[in-house]
Amino acid sequence: MTPKTFGYIRQLVLTRSAIVLEPGKEYLVESRLGPLAKVHGFASLDEFADAMAAAPFGTMHRQTVEAMTTNETSFFRDIHPFEALKKTLIPEIIARKAASRQINIWCAAASSGQEPYSVAMLLREHFPELASWKITFIATDLSNAVLAKARSGRYGQLEVNRGLPAPLMVKYFTKDGTEWVIRDDIRNMIDFRELNLIEKWPLMPVFDLVMIRNVLIYFDIPTKKQILKNIRQVMSPTGILMLGGAETTMGLDDQFERVQVDKGVAYRQISTPSGAGRPHVAA
Ligand SMILES: C[S@@+](CC[C@H](N)C(=O)[O-])C[C@H]1O[C@@H](n2cnc3c(N)ncnc32)[C@H](O)[C@@H]1O
């Protein structure tokens, strides 16, 4: 791959997804896009890039951006955030929403669905009282490929082996050949939608919980700041934000404060002077 090809791919991916491909990531581009170039009938990645550069944005460009995303995920990833949800954060949200009996959850950059399904199983398993509540649960991602998998709710043995406790696997999945398929009532809790975090967001509900984990790390600082600001616009003033273990709002958005919840970490908006409605998790 020539430097010109790398430069073109780098710019395409940056403009369309905000993912920054640092110099030195040429091997990653080669390994991810070489096969895609072949699928589209090009003998080399350079030819593929030249063809894209000469054409308006279309399927090839889109698939290139999707191929450069990292979709790494697993059930109950890092476990502590889910323990914090179970022990403290969901009970707090339930207490605050007792009057409306409605909870709105957004799992952004949800990849192939393991994260939102983990939350859905957690709600079903530990909060049976929510059965009569209205739960709006939206899970989004940029990539159509991962969304299709998420909607199918089908996972291989290696995927369920990563983080899914055996009792939950037996209870919430059925075996179909070599795959495990999530139960319809769990799948139907979640509305999977395409959403590019750097494009204009559609009208969304006011969220009580936003999980946007392990995606901000790929973005530059202005993009992180803009996304955190946008998240505040769609969050309830008492809402909870959860980020990946290597991510923080610190130095990016001073309207959020970090809250230690057991061994997990969450973020909430700095409260109004009255402090009304603010969650009671230990700061
Ligand atoms: C590493 S995965 C994280 C999955 C899950 N949140 C977790 O923590 O296990 C990152 C996801 O972010 C998505 N992504 C990357 N750039 C995005 C963007 N600009 N808008 C929306 N999603 C994006 C990728 O498609 C990928 O599925």
PDBQT file of the ligand as one rigid body, heavy atoms in Angstrom, charges set to zero:
ROOT
HETATM    1  C1  LIG A 301     -14.986  -1.637  20.635  1.00  0.00    +0.000 C 
HETATM    2  S1  LIG A 301     -16.700  -1.608  20.176  1.00  0.00    +0.000 S 
HETATM    3  C2  LIG A 301     -17.468  -1.352  21.753  1.00  0.00    +0.000 C 
HETATM    4  C3  LIG A 301     -18.690  -2.221  21.930  1.00  0.00    +0.000 C 
HETATM    5  C4  LIG A 301     -19.331  -2.133  23.302  1.00  0.00    +0.000 C 
HETATM    6  N1  LIG A 301     -19.769  -0.808  23.611  1.00  0.00    +0.000 N 
HETATM    7  C5  LIG A 301     -18.386  -2.616  24.364  1.00  0.00    +0.000 C 
HETATM    8  O1  LIG A 301     -17.854  -1.830  25.132  1.00  0.00    +0.000 OA
HETATM    9  O2  LIG A 301     -18.161  -3.829  24.449  1.00  0.00    +0.000 OA
HETATM   10  C6  LIG A 301     -16.823  -0.007  19.394  1.00  0.00    +0.000 C 
HETATM   11  C7  LIG A 301     -18.047   0.160  18.521  1.00  0.00    +0.000 C 
HETATM   12  O3  LIG A 301     -18.150   1.532  18.170  1.00  0.00    +0.000 OA
HETATM   13  C8  LIG A 301     -18.684   1.625  16.870  1.00  0.00    +0.000 C 
HETATM   14  N2  LIG A 301     -18.351   2.937  16.316  1.00  0.00    +0.000 N 
HETATM   15  C9  LIG A 301     -17.148   3.402  15.900  1.00  0.00    +0.000 A 
HETATM   16  N3  LIG A 301     -17.255   4.648  15.439  1.00  0.00    +0.000 NA
HETATM   17  C10 LIG A 301     -18.544   5.001  15.579  1.00  0.00    +0.000 A 
HETATM   18  C11 LIG A 301     -19.285   6.178  15.275  1.00  0.00    +0.000 A 
HETATM   19  N4  LIG A 301     -18.699   7.246  14.712  1.00  0.00    +0.000 N 
HETATM   20  N5  LIG A 301     -20.603   6.181  15.538  1.00  0.00    +0.000 NA
HETATM   21  C12 LIG A 301     -21.206   5.103  16.110  1.00  0.00    +0.000 A 
HETATM   22  N6  LIG A 301     -20.573   3.959  16.416  1.00  0.00    +0.000 NA
HETATM   23  C13 LIG A 301     -19.251   3.910  16.143  1.00  0.00    +0.000 A 
HETATM   24  C14 LIG A 301     -18.038   0.463  16.114  1.00  0.00    +0.000 C 
HETATM   25  O4  LIG A 301     -18.796   0.097  14.981  1.00  0.00    +0.000 OA
HETATM   26  C15 LIG A 301     -17.989  -0.615  17.188  1.00  0.00    +0.000 C 
HETATM   27  O5  LIG A 301     -19.065  -1.500  17.096  1.00  0.00    +0.000 OA
ENDROOT
TORSDOF 0
